[in-house]
Every structure is written in structure tokens, then in C-alpha cells.
Amino acid sequence: MFMKTKNLTASVSKRRAGRPRAFERDDALDIAMDLFWRHGFDATSTNQLTSAMDISPPSLYAAFGSKEALYREAIAQYQKRYGAFFSEPIGADCSAWDAVERVLLGAAKQFSNPSHAPGCMIACGELQSSADNAFLIAEIAALRQDAQRAIRVRLEAARKVGELPAVTDTGALAAFYAMVIQGMAVQARDGASLARLKRMASLAMHAWPSK
């Protein structure tokens, strides 16, 4: 159902002909992002990366510095390419209810899209890792916490203007919707369909506090 890394590599190789060197680096980063997204940092070896990217280890280090630096660039690439489902609704000029619903429905569509790896590289990323890479766990956890804070800021603004009841615990509500998003990502990795994820999103909206 999902595009295999070797197919992505072949596709990228076709695009390389006649392309400037800068584009080759971007293509290699796309391949690395796909591998990290599917397998995580620890389970993706340097040999896997260099083989899929069709470069030597010295070339990888020359281009990206280290496996850790490559992973960070891959995360940034993911946010740039696939983060709009969250950032656009949260920052949109609409009600908080509409914003959160759009985030959840966008997550359902994004996480189940068969054109790339399932789930979310950040929501599911580095939940477990070796002690040597604890700093990466902390960095990805910080990104998840940033998203939860963004939801809370939007909910708190809604509470202040009367869109939510004055007694609303915006921290708990933000944590709930962040939990739903992360759960949807895990469900998508386990094969949940778009229809099933949209149903989860709909059910989650029933937790919205009534006035």
C-alpha cells in the first residue's frame, strides 16, 4: 500500500539526470526522511542510509555532518513539507472549534496518505531510543510539547472571548487533543483507513466543552 524506499530511490534517481548538485542533496534528504519516518533513528543504520541515498559514508558526512545532523534536517524537512495540516488551521482566522476540527481532519488525511510513510514522523518519532540518543528523544518530545502549547494558546484565546466556558481547563483540553492527534498517528501506522481516522476526529470533537 505504501511506497517502498527502493521505489522512492528509483524515482529520485530518475529526477537526478541533469539536475544541479543542490537538488541531489535535496533528493538524498528526502530518502533519509522516508527511512527515518518509517523506522526511526536507532533502527535506521548509516549503511541503510548510504545505500538508499546512493552515496558513500564520507559523502554523507561531508553533506550533512553526522547521522544525528541528518536526522534533524529530515525532521525540519518533514515539518516544511507536511506540517501545514497543523500550522495553517491553528493560525487561521476562524473559531477555535473550527481550527481544532480542521487540525484533526487534516491529521486523518495526512497520516493515512498512501503517497508517503503512514502516521507522523514527530508524533511517533523516537518514543523509545537507546540511552546514547536520549537527547534526540528530548528534542522530538519538545516538538510535540510545542504543538500542544500552540493548541492551548488557541484555546485560551477562545476562552477569553467567550467562545469556551470561563471554567474551561484549556491545559487539559489541549493535552486531550494532542493525545488524539498522536493516537491517530499510531493508528495510521497500524493501518487505520482515512474513514476510520475521520471518525475518530469526529468523536473527539464531542469532547468540546458546552457553554
PyMOL commands that set and color helices and strands:
alter all, ss='L'
color gray80, all
select helices_A, chain A and resi 5-16+21-43+46-53+57-64+67-82+84-90+96-111+131-160+170-189+194-205
alter helices_A, ss='H'
color red, helices_A
deselect
rebuild
show_as cartoon
